[in-house]
Amino acid sequence: MRPFLPCRSLLYAALALTLAACTPALDWREVRSDDGGYAILMPARPATASRTIDLDGLAVAMTMTGAEVDGVAFAVGTAELPNAAAAHQALAAMQEALVRNMHGAVTADRTLAVPRGTQGGAMVVREIHANGPASPATHGQARTMRVRLTAVEQRVYQILISGPQNHIDDDMATIYFSSFRLN
């Protein structure tokens, strides 16, 4: 019978923790949308889908590119409206629909100026945080959403993170939101 070696056990435990720490839960990669005119870091391989949505009585085709990791969804939605005025008006309808869909309430709302990216300058972005109740559809977990909305010329952008409240942290939101740039 071999004697118990606490040093070896500690070494294996330390090695296991080190390997676990080196395995990223979020595998950030740059995603470019030529049609949407943007680039962003996504935490996993994204999928893209398009569908017609109603923005305050105006039917528009919205393209969503998104990925999900551990129940947290990361997505960018883009739509082109007839003109810049219609795009800016659509932002309020987008916010209302997002919050309504999660049966939530806005908990924070602020306006930011963020870099546009390769085009230079800044764009005005509205950042909203909202919380929604637990439900059978959310597997009994309260939800949270952080979304940035902006209009550039006649195009609207919706950059969001949504998931269980305890799964979204400030670091992941900072990485995700700060990586968005226009091509």
Secondary structure, 3 states (H helix, E strand, C coil): CCCCCHHHHHHHHHHHHHHHHHCCCCCCEEEEECCCCEEEEECCCCEEEEEEEEECCEEEEEEEEEEEECCEEEEEEEEECCCHHHHHHHHHHHHHHHHHHCCCEEEEEEEEEEECECCCCEEEEEEEEEEECCCHHHCCCCEEEEEEEEEECCEEEEEEEEEEHHHCCHHHHHHHHHHCEEC
